[in-house]
Amino acid sequence: MTAGLLVLPAGAVGAIMGPIGGNLLNKHGARNVTLAGVYLMISELAIFAIFSRNMSNIFIMLVYILYMGGMGMILGNVMTYALSRIDKKWVTQGNAILSTVQQFAGAVGTSVTSAIVAVSQNAFHSKAGMPTVIGTQHAFIFLLIVVIIIWALFFKYVKDKH
């Protein structure tokens, strides 16, 4: 219950940022809004990677709000931008593909980060305490690298305003 209550505010911020990000997309284009959202995600992951060994529940909640704000800001906008780049007759298929890729990427990301934590736990022959903390820190570093790659791809390939 504690974990659910800690992530609840971030979930609300993510939901609120979806329409705000959509309005910003209409005014400023996909590039600026997407990069701003990715910057929020990079900030959160860097903070978690640096401070993951000494985090309180309130700290986790506040920093996670940054991540979900960024995620909420870009998720719908990336789909909108991608679907605007294909022929209208393929939009339904494009939407299905993007939704499938999103689910698959979420499953792979969860599996990889869980495996990173498990490897740390196995290395120390313990599933509690410091081995889990170290594994979690490594998982955050991995996710930070992934988001930096995403940033680089958006920076390079998303050039136009709409």
Accessible surface in RSA format (square Angstrom, percent):
REM  Atomic radii and reference values for relative SASA: ProtOr
REM  Chains: A
REM  Algorithm: Lee & Richards
REM  Probe-radius: 1.40
REM  Slices: 20
REM RES _ NUM      All-atoms   Total-Side   Main-Chain    Non-polar    All polar
REM                ABS   REL    ABS   REL    ABS   REL    ABS   REL    ABS   REL
RES MET A   1   192.66  99.8 136.32  90.2  56.34 134.1 111.25  94.6  81.42 107.9
RES THR A   2    83.69  59.5  79.66  80.8   4.03   9.6  45.43  61.0  38.26  57.8
RES ALA A   3    72.39  66.6  67.05 103.5   5.34  12.1  70.11  98.7   2.28   6.0
RES GLY A   4    43.02  53.1   0.00   N/A  43.02  53.1  34.64  95.0   8.38  18.8
RES LEU A   5    99.76  55.6  92.02  65.8   7.74  19.5  92.15  64.7   7.61  20.5
RES LEU A   6    27.67  15.4  27.30  19.5   0.37   0.9  27.40  19.2   0.27   0.7
RES VAL A   7    69.88  46.0  67.78  61.4   2.10   5.1  67.78  58.9   2.10   5.7
RES LEU A   8   115.18  64.1 111.24  79.6   3.94   9.9 115.18  80.9   0.00   0.0
RES PRO A   9    44.21  32.2  37.50  34.2   6.70  24.4  43.87  36.2   0.34   2.1
RES ALA A  10     0.00   0.0   0.00   0.0   0.00   0.0   0.00   0.0   0.00   0.0
RES GLY A  11    34.53  42.6   0.00   N/A  34.53  42.6  27.21  74.7   7.32  16.4
RES ALA A  12    49.84  45.8  40.09  61.9   9.76  22.2  48.08  67.7   1.76   4.7
RES VAL A  13    43.26  28.5  42.98  38.9   0.27   0.7  43.26  37.6   0.00   0.0
RES GLY A  14     7.56   9.3   0.00   N/A   7.56   9.3   3.89  10.7   3.68   8.2
RES ALA A  15    73.35  67.4  49.89  77.0  23.46  53.4  62.54  88.1  10.81  28.6
RES ILE A  16   104.17  59.3  98.23  73.2   5.94  14.3 103.20  74.3   0.97   2.6
RES MET A  17    35.56  18.4  35.56  23.5   0.00   0.0  18.33  15.6  17.23  22.8
RES GLY A  18    31.60  39.0   0.00   N/A  31.60  39.0  22.60  62.0   9.00  20.2
RES PRO A  19    90.30  65.8  76.81  70.0  13.50  49.1  88.29  72.9   2.02  12.5
RES ILE A  20    74.69  42.5  73.97  55.1   0.72   1.7  74.63  53.7   0.06   0.2
RES GLY A  21     0.02   0.0   0.00   N/A   0.02   0.0   0.02   0.1   0.00   0.0
RES GLY A  22    22.07  27.2   0.00   N/A  22.07  27.2  21.52  59.1   0.55   1.2
RES ASN A  23    87.40  60.3  85.82  82.9   1.58   3.8  13.70  33.0  73.70  71.2
RES LEU A  24    55.22  30.8  55.22  39.5   0.00   0.0  55.22  38.8   0.00   0.0
RES LEU A  25    15.92   8.9  15.92  11.4   0.00   0.0  15.92  11.2   0.00   0.0
RES ASN A  26   103.98  71.7  87.17  84.2  16.81  40.5  24.28  58.4  79.70  77.0
RES LYS A  27   151.89  74.1 121.40  74.5  30.49  72.6  73.29  66.0  78.60  83.7
RES HIS A  28    87.28  47.7  85.26  59.3   2.01   5.2  51.30  52.9  35.98  41.9
RES GLY A  29     0.20   0.3   0.00   N/A   0.20   0.3   0.20   0.6   0.00   0.0
RES ALA A  30     1.04   1.0   1.04   1.6   0.00   0.0   1.04   1.5   0.00   0.0
RES ARG A  31    49.72  20.9  49.17  25.1   0.55   1.3  18.11  24.8  31.61  19.2
RES ASN A  32    83.29  57.4  75.89  73.3   7.40  17.8  21.96  52.9  61.33  59.3
RES VAL A  33     5.24   3.4   3.26   3.0   1.98   4.8   5.24   4.6   0.00   0.0
RES THR A  34     3.18   2.3   3.18   3.2   0.00   0.0   0.21   0.3   2.97   4.5
RES LEU A  35    13.28   7.4  13.28   9.5   0.00   0.0  13.28   9.3   0.00   0.0
RES ALA A  36    38.72  35.6  34.00  52.5   4.72  10.7  36.33  51.2   2.39   6.3
RES GLY A  37     0.00   0.0   0.00   N/A   0.00   0.0   0.00   0.0   0.00   0.0
RES VAL A  38     0.36   0.2   0.36   0.3   0.00   0.0   0.36   0.3   0.00   0.0
RES TYR A  39   109.59  51.2 108.15  61.5   1.44   3.8  85.47  64.2  24.13  29.7
RES LEU A  40    55.74  31.0  55.47  39.7   0.27   0.7  55.70  39.1   0.04   0.1
RES MET A  41     8.87   4.6   8.87   5.9   0.00   0.0   8.87   7.5   0.00   0.0
RES ILE A  42    37.25  21.2  37.25  27.8   0.00   0.0  37.25  26.8   0.00   0.0
RES SER A  43    48.28  40.8  41.35  55.2   6.94  16.0  19.92  42.4  28.36  39.7
RES GLU A  44     3.14   1.8   3.14   2.4   0.00   0.0   0.00   0.0   3.14   2.6
RES LEU A  45     4.50   2.5   4.50   3.2   0.00   0.0   4.50   3.2   0.00   0.0
RES ALA A  46    28.03  25.8  27.49  42.4   0.54   1.2  28.03  39.5   0.00   0.0
RES ILE A  47    50.69  28.8  50.68  37.8   0.00   0.0  50.69  36.5   0.00   0.0
RES PHE A  48     7.81   3.9   7.81   4.8   0.00   0.0   7.81   4.7   0.00   0.0
RES ALA A  49     8.29   7.6   6.15   9.5   2.14   4.9   6.37   9.0   1.92   5.1
RES ILE A  50   120.49  68.6  97.35  72.5  23.13  55.8 102.47  73.8  18.02  48.9
RES PHE A  51   100.49  50.3  98.88  61.2   1.61   4.2 100.49  60.9   0.00   0.0
RES SER A  52     9.10   7.7   0.00   0.0   9.10  21.0   0.00   0.0   9.10  12.8
RES ARG A  53   114.52  48.1  94.58  48.2  19.95  47.5  31.42  42.9  83.11  50.4
RES ASN A  54   130.07  89.7 100.58  97.2  29.50  71.0  35.32  85.0  94.75  91.6
RES MET A  55    47.52  24.6  15.41  10.2  32.11  76.5  17.09  14.5  30.44  40.3
RES SER A  56    67.14  56.7  54.20  72.3  12.95  29.8  52.94 112.7  14.20  19.9
RES ASN A  57    76.57  52.8  72.00  69.6   4.56  11.0  11.89  28.6  64.67  62.5
RES ILE A  58   102.78  58.5 102.78  76.6   0.00   0.0 102.78  74.0   0.00   0.0
RES PHE A  59    64.31  32.2  61.59  38.1   2.73   7.1  63.82  38.7   0.49   1.4
RES ILE A  60    52.14  29.7  52.14  38.8   0.00   0.0  52.14  37.5   0.00   0.0
RES MET A  61    37.36  19.3  36.85  24.4   0.51   1.2  27.50  23.4   9.86  13.1
RES LEU A  62   101.43  56.5  93.50  66.9   7.93  19.9  93.86  65.9   7.57  20.4
RES VAL A  63    11.25   7.4  10.42   9.4   0.83   2.0  11.25   9.8   0.00   0.0
RES TYR A  64    60.06  28.0  60.06  34.2   0.00   0.0  27.48  20.7  32.58  40.2
RES ILE A  65    43.52  24.8  42.96  32.0   0.56   1.4  42.96  30.9   0.56   1.5
RES LEU A  66    62.32  34.7  59.98  42.9   2.34   5.9  62.32  43.8   0.00   0.0
RES TYR A  67    44.26  20.7  44.26  25.2   0.00   0.0  18.00  13.5  26.26  32.4
RES MET A  68    43.15  22.3  43.15  28.6   0.00   0.0  38.16  32.4   4.99   6.6
RES GLY A  69     3.98   4.9   0.00   N/A   3.98   4.9   3.98  10.9   0.00   0.0
RES GLY A  70     0.00   0.0   0.00   N/A   0.00   0.0   0.00   0.0   0.00   0.0
RES MET A  71    47.22  24.5  47.22  31.2   0.00   0.0  40.40  34.3   6.82   9.0
RES GLY A  72    13.21  16.3   0.00   N/A  13.21  16.3   9.88  27.1   3.32   7.4
RES MET A  73    14.80   7.7  13.88   9.2   0.92   2.2  11.51   9.8   3.29   4.4
RES ILE A  74    11.76   6.7  11.76   8.8   0.00   0.0  11.76   8.5   0.00   0.0
RES LEU A  75    73.20  40.8  72.87  52.1   0.33   0.8  73.07  51.3   0.13   0.3
RES GLY A  76    43.20  53.3   0.00   N/A  43.20  53.3  38.36 105.3   4.84  10.8
RES ASN A  77     6.67   4.6   5.88   5.7   0.79   1.9   0.21   0.5   6.46   6.2
RES VAL A  78    41.80  27.5  40.14  36.3   1.66   4.0  41.69  36.2   0.10   0.3
RES MET A  79    41.00  21.2  41.00  27.1   0.00   0.0  25.07  21.3  15.93  21.1
RES THR A  80    73.43  52.2  67.49  68.4   5.94  14.1  45.91  61.7  27.52  41.6
RES TYR A  81    37.22  17.4  34.24  19.5   2.98   7.8  27.04  20.3  10.19  12.6
RES ALA A  82    33.01  30.3  25.43  39.2   7.58  17.2  29.81  42.0   3.19   8.5
RES LEU A  83    31.54  17.6  29.50  21.1   2.04   5.1  29.77  20.9   1.77   4.8
RES SER A  84    55.51  46.9  30.75  41.0  24.77  57.1  34.81  74.1  20.71  29.0
RES ARG A  85   116.42  48.9  82.77  42.2  33.65  80.1  52.29  71.5  64.14  38.9
RES ILE A  86    64.73  36.8  52.10  38.8  12.63  30.4  57.62  41.5   7.11  19.3
RES ASP A  87    87.73  61.5  69.24  68.9  18.49  43.7  26.88  63.3  60.85  60.7
RES LYS A  88   166.81  81.4 152.58  93.6  14.23  33.9 109.30  98.4  57.52  61.3
RES LYS A  89   147.56  72.0 118.65  72.8  28.91  68.8  76.91  69.2  70.65  75.3
RES TRP A  90   129.29  51.9 129.29  62.6   0.00   0.0 116.13  61.9  13.17  21.4
RES VAL A  91    47.71  31.4  47.71  43.2   0.00   0.0  47.71  41.5   0.00   0.0
RES THR A  92   108.07  76.9 101.67 103.1   6.40  15.2  70.29  94.4  37.78  57.1
RES GLN A  93    87.88  49.1  84.99  62.1   2.89   6.9  41.45  88.2  46.44  35.2
RES GLY A  94    11.61  14.3   0.00   N/A  11.61  14.3  10.92  30.0   0.69   1.5
RES ASN A  95    66.13  45.6  66.04  63.8   0.09   0.2   3.16   7.6  62.97  60.9
RES ALA A  96    58.57  53.9  48.25  74.5  10.31  23.5  57.58  81.1   0.99   2.6
RES ILE A  97   109.00  62.0 106.11  79.0   2.89   7.0 108.98  78.5   0.02   0.1
RES LEU A  98    47.25  26.3  44.37  31.7   2.88   7.2  44.37  31.2   2.88   7.8
RES SER A  99    45.71  38.6  45.30  60.5   0.41   1.0  29.31  62.4  16.40  23.0
RES THR A 100    91.19  64.9  86.02  87.2   5.18  12.3  65.53  88.0  25.66  38.8
RES VAL A 101    82.99  54.6  82.43  74.6   0.57   1.4  82.99  72.1   0.00   0.0
RES GLN A 102    67.36  37.7  56.85  41.5  10.51  25.0  30.14  64.1  37.23  28.2
RES GLN A 103   130.78  73.1 123.03  89.9   7.75  18.5  44.81  95.4  85.97  65.2
RES PHE A 104   138.33  69.2 133.00  82.4   5.33  13.9 137.83  83.6   0.50   1.4
RES ALA A 105    56.61  52.0  45.49  70.2  11.12  25.3  50.10  70.6   6.51  17.2
RES GLY A 106    41.35  51.0   0.00   N/A  41.35  51.0  39.40 108.1   1.95   4.4
RES ALA A 107    58.47  53.8  47.07  72.6  11.40  25.9  55.87  78.7   2.59   6.9
RES VAL A 108    64.77  42.6  62.68  56.7   2.09   5.0  64.75  56.3   0.02   0.0
RES GLY A 109    23.25  28.7   0.00   N/A  23.25  28.7  22.89  62.8   0.36   0.8
RES THR A 110    90.14  64.1  84.77  85.9   5.37  12.8  61.02  82.0  29.12  44.0
RES SER A 111    70.50  59.6  59.68  79.7  10.81  24.9  36.90  78.6  33.60  47.1
RES VAL A 112    53.14  35.0  51.19  46.3   1.94   4.7  53.13  46.2   0.01   0.0
RES THR A 113    23.56  16.8  23.24  23.6   0.32   0.8  10.54  14.2  13.02  19.7
RES SER A 114    63.29  53.5  52.73  70.4  10.56  24.3  37.34  79.5  25.95  36.4
RES ALA A 115    51.11  47.0  44.86  69.2   6.24  14.2  50.63  71.3   0.48   1.3
RES ILE A 116    40.71  23.2  36.35  27.1   4.36  10.5  38.84  28.0   1.87   5.1
RES VAL A 117    29.92  19.7  29.92  27.1   0.00   0.0  29.92  26.0   0.00   0.0
RES ALA A 118    40.70  37.4  39.83  61.5   0.87   2.0  40.49  57.0   0.22   0.6
RES VAL A 119   102.43  67.4 100.56  91.0   1.87   4.5 101.55  88.2   0.87   2.4
RES SER A 120     8.44   7.1   3.13   4.2   5.32  12.2   8.08  17.2   0.36   0.5
RES GLN A 121    25.90  14.5  25.03  18.3   0.87   2.1   0.77   1.6  25.13  19.1
RES ASN A 122    94.43  65.1  87.03  84.1   7.40  17.8  27.06  65.1  67.37  65.1
RES ALA A 123    72.55  66.7  38.61  59.6  33.95  77.2  51.44  72.4  21.11  55.9
RES PHE A 124   111.88  56.0  91.37  56.6  20.51  53.4  95.52  57.9  16.36  46.8
RES HIS A 125   168.52  92.1 132.45  92.1  36.07  92.3  98.17 101.2  70.35  81.9
RES SER A 126    43.60  36.8  32.70  43.6  10.90  25.1  27.04  57.6  16.56  23.2
RES LYS A 127   163.43  79.7 141.59  86.9  21.84  52.0  86.58  77.9  76.85  81.9
RES ALA A 128    71.12  65.4  62.71  96.8   8.41  19.1  66.88  94.2   4.24  11.2
RES GLY A 129    50.12  61.8   0.00   N/A  50.12  61.8  39.64 108.8  10.48  23.5
RES MET A 130   104.82  54.3  97.62  64.6   7.21  17.2  97.36  82.8   7.46   9.9
RES PRO A 131    13.83  10.1  13.80  12.6   0.03   0.1  13.83  11.4   0.00   0.0
RES THR A 132    41.64  29.6  41.64  42.2   0.00   0.0  41.56  55.8   0.08   0.1
RES VAL A 133    44.45  29.2  42.20  38.2   2.24   5.4  44.44  38.6   0.01   0.0
RES ILE A 134    24.07  13.7  24.07  17.9   0.00   0.0  24.07  17.3   0.00   0.0
RES GLY A 135     0.00   0.0   0.00   N/A   0.00   0.0   0.00   0.0   0.00   0.0
RES THR A 136    41.77  29.7  41.77  42.3   0.00   0.0  31.75  42.6  10.02  15.2
RES GLN A 137    27.85  15.6  27.85  20.4   0.00   0.0   1.70   3.6  26.14  19.8
RES HIS A 138    87.30  47.7  83.47  58.0   3.83   9.8  50.43  52.0  36.87  42.9
RES ALA A 139     6.88   6.3   6.88  10.6   0.00   0.0   6.88   9.7   0.00   0.0
RES PHE A 140    32.91  16.5  32.91  20.4   0.00   0.0  32.91  20.0   0.00   0.0
RES ILE A 141    72.32  41.2  72.32  53.9   0.00   0.0  72.32  52.1   0.00   0.0
RES PHE A 142    64.51  32.3  62.05  38.4   2.45   6.4  64.25  39.0   0.26   0.7
RES LEU A 143    53.18  29.6  53.17  38.0   0.01   0.0  53.17  37.3   0.01   0.0
RES LEU A 144    30.35  16.9  30.35  21.7   0.00   0.0  30.35  21.3   0.00   0.0
RES ILE A 145    93.62  53.3  93.03  69.3   0.59   1.4  93.55  67.4   0.06   0.2
RES VAL A 146    51.61  34.0  51.42  46.5   0.19   0.5  51.59  44.8   0.01   0.0
RES VAL A 147     6.97   4.6   6.97   6.3   0.00   0.0   6.97   6.1   0.00   0.0
RES ILE A 148    78.31  44.6  78.31  58.3   0.00   0.0  78.31  56.4   0.00   0.0
RES ILE A 149    95.19  54.2  93.81  69.9   1.38   3.3  95.19  68.5   0.00   0.0
RES ILE A 150    60.20  34.3  60.01  44.7   0.19   0.5  60.20  43.4   0.00   0.0
RES TRP A 151    65.72  26.4  65.72  31.8   0.00   0.0  65.72  35.0   0.00   0.0
RES ALA A 152    46.11  42.4  41.48  64.0   4.63  10.5  43.00  60.6   3.11   8.2
RES LEU A 153    94.22  52.5  92.88  66.4   1.34   3.4  93.46  65.6   0.75   2.0
RES PHE A 154    36.03  18.0  35.55  22.0   0.47   1.2  35.90  21.8   0.13   0.4
RES PHE A 155    88.11  44.1  88.11  54.6   0.00   0.0  88.11  53.4   0.00   0.0
RES LYS A 156   125.31  61.1 117.81  72.3   7.50  17.9  72.53  65.3  52.78  56.2
RES TYR A 157   138.41  64.6 118.98  67.7  19.43  50.6  88.13  66.2  50.28  62.0
RES VAL A 158     9.95   6.6   9.95   9.0   0.00   0.0   9.95   8.6   0.00   0.0
RES LYS A 159   131.96  64.4 109.20  67.0  22.76  54.2  82.61  74.4  49.35  52.6
RES ASP A 160    61.66  43.2  52.84  52.6   8.82  20.8  45.10 106.2  16.56  16.5
RES LYS A 161   132.67  64.7 128.33  78.7   4.34  10.3  87.35  78.6  45.32  48.3
RES HIS A 162   110.79  60.6  95.90  66.7  14.89  38.1  74.08  76.3  36.71  42.7
END  Absolute sums over single chains surface
CHAIN  1 A     9688.2       8472.8       1215.3       7217.1       2471.1
END  Absolute sums over all chains
TOTAL          9688.2       8472.8       1215.3       7217.1       2471.1
